[in-house]
Amino acid sequence: QVQLVESGGGLVQAGGSLRLSCSVSGSIFSINAMGWCRQAPGNQRELVAVMTSEGSTNYADSVKGRFTISSDNAKNTVYLQMNSLKPEDTAVYYCNASIRTPERLTSDYWGPGTQVTVSS
């Protein structure tokens, strides 16, 4: 079994910062990529940021220059530093990981989500 656990969400004023963390545990052979998606009420889930095992990153245009994704490979943990937050960043943020198990099966896994609310 593979588990993703997020932390770091909360309520912040516009212009403030939050740091999200996501730790992966369980039966893992390797992690291909980890990232963050978000879903606001009434909207589809959208990609926020992703980082591959080689360190390549990709960001949604709406967060470029404000959000930074990073990882601690030794801890199987990915972070999302969110600065200059805007009310439109309010959403449930989900951690996502593409993981290869010891059985050499690759699947996508999701965390339960953490709420980020930005007040104006």
C-alpha positions as CSV (number, residue, x, y, z in Angstrom):
1,Q,0.0,0.0,0.0
2,V,1.1,3.5,-0.8
3,Q,-0.1,6.5,1.2
4,L,0.3,10.3,0.6
5,V,-0.3,12.6,3.5
6,E,-0.5,16.4,3.0
7,S,0.0,19.1,5.6
8,G,0.4,22.9,5.8
9,G,-3.0,24.2,4.5
10,G,-4.9,26.9,6.3
11,L,-6.3,30.4,6.3
12,V,-4.1,33.3,5.2
13,Q,-4.6,36.8,4.1
14,A,-4.0,37.9,0.6
15,G,-0.3,38.6,0.0
16,G,0.7,36.0,2.6
17,S,2.5,32.7,2.3
18,L,1.9,29.0,3.1
19,R,4.1,25.9,2.7
20,L,2.4,22.6,1.9
21,S,4.1,19.3,2.5
22,C,3.3,15.9,1.2
23,S,5.0,12.7,2.4
24,V,4.8,9.4,0.6
25,S,5.0,6.1,2.6
26,G,4.5,2.5,1.9
27,S,5.7,0.0,-0.7
28,I,7.7,2.1,-3.1
29,F,10.4,1.1,-5.6
30,S,10.8,4.5,-7.1
31,I,9.0,7.8,-7.5
32,N,8.7,9.1,-11.1
33,A,7.2,12.4,-10.3
34,M,5.4,14.3,-7.6
35,G,3.2,17.4,-7.8
36,W,0.3,19.4,-6.7
37,C,-3.2,19.9,-8.1
38,R,-6.0,22.1,-6.8
39,Q,-9.7,22.2,-7.1
40,A,-11.9,25.2,-6.2
41,P,-15.7,24.8,-5.7
42,G,-17.4,24.5,-9.1
43,N,-14.1,24.1,-10.9
44,Q,-12.2,21.2,-12.4
45,R,-9.1,20.0,-10.7
46,E,-6.1,21.7,-12.2
47,L,-2.4,21.1,-12.2
48,V,-0.4,23.6,-10.0
49,A,3.1,22.3,-10.1
50,V,5.0,19.1,-10.8
51,M,8.5,17.9,-10.3
52,T,10.1,14.8,-12.0
53,S,12.6,12.5,-10.3
54,E,15.3,14.3,-12.5
55,G,14.3,17.6,-11.0
56,S,12.5,19.1,-13.9
57,T,9.6,21.3,-12.9
58,N,6.5,22.7,-14.5
59,Y,4.0,25.2,-13.2
60,A,0.6,26.5,-14.1
61,D,0.8,30.0,-15.6
62,S,-1.3,31.4,-12.8
63,V,1.3,30.5,-10.2
64,K,4.6,31.0,-12.0
65,G,6.8,33.4,-10.0
66,R,4.8,32.9,-6.9
67,F,4.9,29.2,-6.1
68,T,7.9,26.9,-5.9
69,I,7.9,23.2,-5.8
70,S,10.8,21.3,-4.2
71,S,11.5,17.9,-2.8
72,D,13.5,16.0,-0.2
73,N,14.1,12.7,-1.9
74,A,15.6,11.1,1.2
75,K,12.3,11.7,2.9
76,N,10.0,11.0,-0.1
77,T,8.5,14.4,0.5
78,V,7.5,17.2,-1.8
79,Y,6.8,20.8,-0.8
80,L,4.9,23.7,-2.3
81,Q,6.0,27.1,-1.2
82,M,3.2,29.5,-2.0
83,N,4.0,33.2,-1.8
84,S,2.0,36.3,-2.7
85,L,-1.2,34.3,-2.3
86,K,-4.4,35.6,-3.9
87,P,-8.0,34.9,-3.1
88,E,-8.3,33.0,-6.4
89,D,-5.7,30.5,-5.0
90,T,-8.4,29.3,-2.6
91,A,-8.9,25.6,-3.2
92,V,-8.4,22.2,-1.9
93,Y,-4.8,21.2,-2.8
94,Y,-4.1,17.6,-3.6
95,C,-0.7,15.9,-3.7
96,N,-0.1,13.5,-6.5
97,A,2.6,11.0,-7.2
98,S,3.5,8.7,-10.0
99,I,5.0,5.7,-8.2
100,R,6.6,2.5,-9.2
101,T,6.0,-0.3,-6.8
102,P,8.4,-3.2,-6.0
103,E,6.2,-5.3,-8.4
104,R,7.3,-2.8,-11.1
105,L,3.8,-1.5,-11.5
106,T,3.4,2.3,-12.1
107,S,0.3,4.0,-10.8
108,D,-0.8,7.5,-9.8
109,Y,-1.6,8.1,-6.1
110,W,-3.4,11.0,-4.5
111,G,-3.5,12.5,-1.0
112,P,-6.8,13.3,0.7
113,G,-6.3,17.0,0.1
114,T,-5.7,20.1,2.3
115,Q,-7.7,23.3,2.3
116,V,-6.1,26.6,1.4
117,T,-8.2,29.7,2.0
118,V,-6.9,33.1,1.1
119,S,-9.0,36.0,2.4
120,S,-9.1,39.4,0.7
